Amino acid sequence: MHNQLIQLITQGVELSDMERDLCVLYFEPVLYPKNRLIEEEGKIPGYLYFVVSGFVRLFHYNDKGDEVTTHINCPPGFITSYTHFASQGKSDENLECITECELLRITKMDLDQLIQQSPAFKDFSFLVFQQSLSYNEKRAKELATLSAEQRYLKLMDEHPEVLHNVPMQYIASFLGMNPKSLSRIRKQIIR
């Protein structure tokens, strides 16, 4: 399981054998069933997760009590309530396995230790942080400027695996629309 993580890291930074061993030491493998809530709002996020296989979503409840999916992660990639994980504050978000998931997880304390022990992990953490900021800026811009149909077509083009593995109500929420609108868009595209 650690091979995918090491492969992703070495795309950005070079790891020594010792640093590879630290990666295996600090990142704990876990397997979760479909629909398992692994981090809950109102609590401090316990882990940063690396998705080896499966699909995970980050969501919160709006003022009407509806679920709002803000992030869907497909492998390989990291996911948690980043701001709350970093600050160790109570999160207003939930993390749920949409499908059965193989994950690697690390606590904040262990991540801090790993960064102290490894310059490569420090550099890689900075790269992940930059990518996360860039992703969030891009996503906010797309939600503000692209039509619902354009957002769906973009998802279809960039992440078709999401369409085959994630329930439509989560995709609709992630794309900033209701399920009926998504259904209508899908029917128009098929014609």
Secondary structure, 3 states (H helix, E strand, C coil): CHHHHHHHHHHHCCCCHHHHHHHHHHCEEEEECCCCEEECCCCCCCCEEEEEECCEEEEEECCCCCEEEEEEECCCEEECCHHHHHHCCCCCCEEEECCCEEEEEECHHHHHHHHHHCHHHHHHHHHHHHHHHHHHHHHHHHHHHCCHHHHHHHHHHHCHHHHHHCCHHHHHHHCCCCHHHHHHHHHHHHC
